[in-house]
Amino acid sequence: MKVLIQNGRVIDPATGLDRVCNLALAAGRIIAIDREPKDFTPSRVIDASGCIVMPGLVDLAARLREPGHEHEGMLESEMGAAVAGGVTSVVCPPDTDPVLDEPGLVEMLKFRAEKLHLARLFPLGALTRGLQGEVLTEMAELTESGCVGFSQADVAIASTQVLQRALQYAATFGHTVWLRPQDMHLGGGVAASGALATRLGLSGIPVAAETIALHTIFELLKSTGARVHLCRISSAAGVELVRQAKADGLNVTCDVSINSLTFTEVDIGYFDSRARLLPPLRQQRDRDALRAALADGTVDALVSDHTPVDEDAKVLPFAEAEPGATGMELLLSAAIKWSEEAGVALPRALATVTSDPARVLGASLGTLQASVGRIVEGGVADLCVVDPKAAWVVTPEALRSQGKHTPFSGYELPARVQYTLVGGQVAFERG
């Protein structure tokens, strides 16, 4: 299919491209930028006047809920939510049921995703069998089946020795380990430790739960030389430790969720279970530190932390409610909202959801490495067309995800995706 996207403001943070021009697409690739290719007759023309044309978003943290949790989300509904939010590449954690610790399970998930012809799926394999923190999985086989890294999702490893062996093995074969820094003995609460949690009578998760885990990870990195991606940093103290680790030359990257970037513990309000999240919402100084770190590149990527939760699991007392929130359809708007509020240049904000997360994935993207999250001639045509002036209100009816709960409910957000193209094909078109 040949497509011409014309008159849009084309922004590619990776190359610095930012001007009104046309894009010509054919055979799933971008064949021309701001020039007229010979003998090109488009079968479809998309008028992007007044819109931004940008690389498709790369979301490093999205639970799709299949297999095993279909009552909270189906592969079709959540991949549909992805393209509705302009997300063309999705990384999913391994905490499905059964856990993604066998090649056959990974291959089946990727096969089903490919048949939908929506976003690209990049699964993370389980670091240990059943996420039980005891026996390492067959990382080589899982990599061959399509895994881009290995993770424990939100399940902490009790044994430092097991974690050390996992990092040694991963370093030997060039695999990336994705870890959420959370001490298992301190991370059992439901809200951030502090005056508000005490006043509400909620069990707390101290900042030390994050920093102790970070200290452990960094010490192990020094001895193993492994590459680690830290998932959903949530505190100012955590940011400082990551900044120092990078200055020390450790091979580490990290991300922050749209929830931690936008909200604070105050947004729990009167026990609003939509704000029941992992990691928990922390204080304003933590949020401000996360915003600054994302702007200066200490934090490498902004993620949706998309975790759809069904009605029955959310409409419960705060401490009993299942943690999680819908987010893929909000990722782009949240990034632009942050850029407007923090005075961050738009291309820099867009980099945090396109080229920067693609760089985190790096060589695990295979043949797509040179073009995912970028707009380059000859590169894969994963794009979205966004109306920056189309403000919208987050309501359950506005979300395509099966999960309808988010702390953004009722918020007016900037920008709405009008078209999403994956491999040169229109995967989403707003009616």
C-alpha positions in Angstrom: 0.0 0.0 0.0 1.3 3.5 -1.0 0.4 6.3 1.4 1.2 10.0 1.2 1.0 12.0 4.4 1.0 15.7 3.5 1.2 19.1 5.1 2.0 17.9 8.6 4.6 19.2 11.0 7.0 16.3 10.9 9.0 15.9 14.2 11.7 13.3 14.6 13.6 13.8 17.9 16.3 11.4 16.9 17.5 13.4 13.9 16.3 16.8 14.8 13.9 17.0 11.9 11.1 19.5 12.7 9.4 21.1 9.7 6.2 21.0 7.6 6.8 18.4 4.8 5.3 15.3 3.2 6.1 11.7 3.8 5.8 9.0 1.1 5.3 5.4 2.3 5.4 2.2 0.3 5.8 -1.5 1.1 5.8 -0.7 4.8 8.7 1.7 4.6 9.3 5.5 4.4 10.6 5.9 0.9 10.8 9.7 0.8 10.9 12.7 3.2 10.0 16.1 1.8 10.5 15.1 -1.9 8.5 13.5 -4.6 9.6 10.0 -5.5 9.5 9.0 -9.2 6.4 7.1 -10.4 4.8 7.4 -6.9 1.0 7.2 -7.1 -0.5 6.9 -3.6 -3.5 4.7 -3.0 -4.3 6.9 0.0 -3.6 10.5 1.0 -3.7 11.6 4.6 -4.0 15.4 5.0 -2.1 16.2 8.2 -2.6 20.0 8.1 -2.4 21.4 11.6 -1.2 18.1 12.9 2.1 16.7 14.1 3.5 13.6 12.3 5.9 11.7 14.6 7.3 8.3 15.1 5.0 5.7 16.6 5.4 5.6 20.4 7.5 2.9 22.1 5.9 1.9 25.4 8.3 -0.1 27.7 5.7 -1.2 30.3 2.3 -2.4 29.3 0.4 -5.4 30.6 -1.9 -6.9 28.0 -3.5 -9.4 30.5 -3.3 -12.4 28.2 -2.9 -15.2 28.9 -4.7 -15.8 32.2 -6.3 -12.5 33.1 -8.8 -12.1 30.2 -11.4 -10.7 32.6 -9.2 -7.6 32.9 -8.0 -7.3 29.4 -7.9 -9.1 26.1 -5.0 -9.0 23.6 -7.3 -7.5 21.0 -8.7 -4.8 23.3 -5.3 -3.7 24.7 -3.5 -3.7 21.4 -6.4 -1.7 20.1 -5.9 0.7 22.9 -2.2 0.9 22.0 -2.7 2.1 18.5 -5.5 4.4 19.6 -2.8 6.1 21.7 -0.3 6.2 18.9 1.8 3.3 20.5 3.2 1.1 17.7 5.7 -0.9 19.8 4.7 -2.5 23.1 7.0 -4.2 25.7 5.0 -6.5 28.0 6.2 -8.0 31.3 6.2 -11.8 31.9 3.7 -11.9 34.8 0.9 -13.6 32.8 -0.7 -16.9 33.8 1.1 -19.0 33.0 4.2 -17.0 33.3 6.3 -16.3 30.2 9.1 -18.8 31.1 8.7 -21.2 28.2 9.5 -20.5 24.5 6.2 -21.9 23.4 4.2 -19.5 25.4 6.2 -16.5 24.0 5.9 -17.7 20.5 2.1 -18.2 20.8 1.7 -14.7 22.3 3.7 -13.1 19.5 1.8 -15.1 16.9 -1.6 -14.0 18.2 -0.4 -10.4 18.4 0.9 -10.5 14.8 -2.4 -11.8 13.5 -4.2 -8.7 14.9 -2.1 -6.4 12.6 -2.0 -3.7 15.3 1.1 -2.8 17.4 4.3 -4.7 17.4 4.8 -6.8 20.5 8.1 -7.3 22.3 7.7 -9.7 25.3 10.0 -9.8 28.3 10.8 -13.4 29.4 10.7 -14.4 33.1 14.1 -14.2 34.8 13.3 -17.1 37.0 10.9 -20.0 36.5 7.5 -19.1 37.6 8.9 -15.8 38.8 9.6 -17.7 42.0 13.2 -16.3 42.4 14.9 -19.7 42.6 15.8 -21.3 39.3 17.0 -19.3 36.3 15.0 -19.7 33.0 16.6 -20.8 29.7 17.4 -17.3 28.6 19.0 -18.3 25.3 15.8 -20.2 24.2 13.5 -17.4 25.3 15.6 -14.9 23.3 15.3 -17.1 20.2 11.5 -17.2 20.7 11.4 -13.4 20.7 12.1 -12.1 24.2 13.9 -8.7 24.3 15.0 -9.0 27.9 14.3 -10.8 31.2 12.3 -9.5 34.1 10.7 -10.4 37.5 7.9 -7.9 36.8 6.8 -6.7 40.3 8.1 -9.9 42.1 11.3 -9.2 44.0 14.0 -11.8 44.2 14.7 -12.8 47.9 18.1 -14.3 47.3 20.9 -11.9 46.3 22.9 -14.9 45.2 20.2 -15.9 42.7 20.1 -12.3 41.4 23.9 -12.3 41.1 23.9 -15.5 39.1 21.1 -14.1 36.8 23.2 -11.0 36.1 26.3 -13.1 35.5 24.5 -15.3 33.0 22.8 -12.3 31.3 26.2 -10.5 31.0 27.8 -13.5 29.5 25.3 -13.7 26.6 24.5 -10.0 26.3 21.0 -10.1 27.6 19.4 -7.1 29.4 17.8 -7.7 32.8 14.8 -5.5 33.6 14.3 -5.0 37.3 11.9 -2.9 39.4 13.9 -1.8 42.4 11.8 -2.9 45.4 13.0 -4.6 48.6 10.7 -7.5 49.2 10.7 -7.0 52.9 9.9 -3.3 52.9 7.7 -3.2 49.9 4.5 -4.8 51.3 2.5 -1.6 52.0 -0.1 0.1 49.9 0.9 3.8 50.0 4.0 5.8 50.3 5.3 6.1 53.9 4.7 9.5 55.4 2.3 11.7 57.2 -0.6 11.2 54.8 -0.4 7.3 54.9 -0.3 7.5 58.7 -3.3 9.8 58.8 -5.3 7.6 56.5 -4.2 4.4 58.4 -2.6 2.9 55.3 0.5 0.7 55.5 3.5 2.4 54.1 6.2 1.7 51.5 9.3 3.7 52.5 11.7 5.2 50.0 14.3 2.9 51.5 12.5 0.0 49.8 13.6 1.5 46.5 17.1 2.7 47.5 18.1 -0.5 49.2 17.2 -2.4 46.1 19.1 0.1 44.0 22.3 -0.2 46.1 22.1 -4.0 45.8 21.7 -3.9 42.0 24.5 -1.4 41.5 26.9 -3.4 43.6 26.1 -6.5 41.6 26.5 -4.6 38.4 30.0 -3.6 39.4 31.1 -7.2 39.8 29.1 -8.7 36.9 29.2 -6.0 34.2 25.6 -6.8 33.3 23.2 -4.4 31.6 20.1 -3.5 33.7 17.0 -1.5 32.9 15.3 -0.1 36.0 11.6 -0.1 35.8 9.5 2.8 37.2 11.8 4.8 39.5 9.6 6.6 41.9 11.6 8.7 44.4 14.1 11.7 44.4 16.6 9.5 46.3 16.3 6.8 43.7 16.9 9.4 40.9 20.1 10.5 42.6 21.4 7.0 42.9 20.7 6.4 39.2 22.5 9.6 38.3 25.5 8.6 40.3 25.5 5.0 38.8 25.5 6.5 35.3 28.3 8.9 36.3 30.3 5.8 37.5 29.9 4.2 34.1 27.5 1.4 35.0 25.4 0.1 32.1 22.0 1.1 33.4 18.9 2.8 32.0 15.6 3.6 33.7 12.1 4.7 33.2 9.3 6.5 35.0 5.5 6.1 34.7 3.1 8.7 33.6 1.4 8.3 37.0 4.5 9.1 39.1 5.3 12.0 36.7 1.9 13.6 37.1 0.5 12.8 40.5 1.5 12.8 44.2 0.3 11.0 47.3 -2.3 13.8 47.9 -4.2 12.4 44.9 -5.2 9.4 46.9 -7.8 11.9 48.3 -10.4 10.0 50.3 -9.1 6.5 49.6 -9.5 6.8 45.8 -8.6 3.3 44.6 -7.8 4.6 41.1 -4.6 5.9 42.8 -3.7 2.5 44.2 -0.6 1.9 42.2 2.8 0.1 42.3 5.1 1.9 42.9 3.0 4.1 45.1 2.5 7.8 44.4 5.0 9.7 46.5 5.5 13.3 47.7 5.7 16.4 45.6 9.5 16.6 45.9 9.8 13.2 44.5 7.6 14.1 41.5 9.5 17.2 40.9 12.8 15.3 41.0 11.4 12.8 38.5 10.3 15.5 36.1 13.7 17.2 36.2 15.5 13.8 35.7 13.3 13.0 32.7 14.1 16.4 31.2 17.9 16.1 31.7 18.1 12.5 30.5 18.9 10.8 33.8 15.6 9.0 33.4 15.6 7.5 29.9 12.0 6.9 29.1 8.4 7.7 30.0 6.1 4.7 30.2 2.4 4.1 30.6 2.7 1.3 33.1 -0.6 0.1 31.5 -2.2 -2.3 33.9 -5.9 -2.7 33.2 -7.9 -3.8 36.3 -11.5 -4.9 36.3 -14.3 -3.2 38.2 -14.7 -5.8 40.9 -11.0 -5.6 41.8 -11.0 -1.7 42.0 -14.3 -1.0 43.7 -12.9 -2.1 47.1 -11.4 -0.4 50.1 -8.1 1.2 49.1 -5.9 -1.3 50.8 -7.7 -4.3 49.3 -8.0 -2.9 45.8 -5.8 -4.4 43.1 -3.0 -2.0 42.1 -2.8 -0.8 38.5 -4.2 1.7 36.1 -5.0 2.0 32.4 -2.4 4.2 30.6 -1.4 3.4 27.0 -4.0 5.8 25.5 -2.8 8.5 27.9 1.0 8.2 27.3 1.4 10.8 24.5 -1.0 13.3 26.1 0.8 12.9 29.5 4.1 13.6 27.8 2.8 16.7 26.1 1.1 17.9 29.3 4.5 17.5 31.1 6.3 19.4 28.4 3.8 22.3 28.7 3.9 22.5 32.5 7.6 22.0 32.9 8.7 24.2 29.9 10.3 21.3 28.1 10.7 21.6 24.4 8.2 19.5 22.5 10.8 17.5 20.5 12.5 16.6 23.8 9.2 15.5 25.3 8.4 13.3 22.3 11.9 11.7 22.5 11.0 10.2 25.9 8.3 8.1 24.3 9.9 7.4 20.9 13.6 7.4 20.2 14.8 7.2 23.8 12.8 4.0 24.7 13.9 2.5 21.4 17.5 3.1 22.4 16.8 1.3 25.6 15.7 -1.8 23.6 18.8 -1.4 21.3 20.0 -4.5 19.6 17.1 -6.6 20.9 15.0 -4.9 18.1 17.0 -6.8 15.5 16.5 -5.5 12.0 14.2 -2.8 13.3 16.8 -1.2 15.5 17.7 1.6 13.0 14.1 2.7 12.5 11.8 2.0 15.5 11.1 5.3 17.2 12.5 7.3 14.3 11.6 8.8 10.9 14.2 7.9 8.4 14.2 7.1 4.7 14.2 3.4 4.2 13.0 2.9 7.8 9.9 1.1 8.9 6.8 3.2 8.6 5.5 3.2 12.2 4.0 6.6 12.6 1.2 8.6 14.3 -0.6 11.7 13.3 -1.5 13.9 16.2 -3.8 16.9 16.5 -2.0 19.0 19.3 -5.1 21.3 19.7 -7.6 18.5 20.2 -8.0 18.6 24.0 -10.0 15.7 25.5 -11.5 14.6 28.8 -10.5 11.2 30.2 -13.7 9.2 30.8 -14.4 5.5 30.7 -16.2 5.9 27.4 -13.2 7.6 25.9 -10.9 4.6 26.6 -10.7 1.6 24.3 -8.9 -0.5 26.9 -10.9 -3.0 28.7 -9.7 -1.4 31.9 -11.4 1.9 32.7 -9.6 2.9 35.9 -7.0 5.6 36.0 -6.1 8.5 38.3 -6.4 10.7 35.1 -10.2 10.2 35.1 -11.9 13.5 34.7 -8.7 15.3 33.6 -8.6 17.3 30.4 -5.5 16.4 28.4 -3.9 17.9 25.4 -3.5 16.3 22.0 -5.3 13.4 20.4 -4.0 10.8 18.0 -5.9 10.9 14.6 -4.1 8.2 12.7 -1.6 5.4 13.7 0.3 3.5 11.0 2.2 0.3 11.6 4.4 -1.0 8.8 2.8 1.5 6.5 -0.8 0.3 7.2 -3.4 2.3 8.9 -4.0 0.5 12.2 -6.1 3.2 13.8 -8.2 6.1 12.4 -10.2 8.3 14.6 -13.8 8.5 13.4 
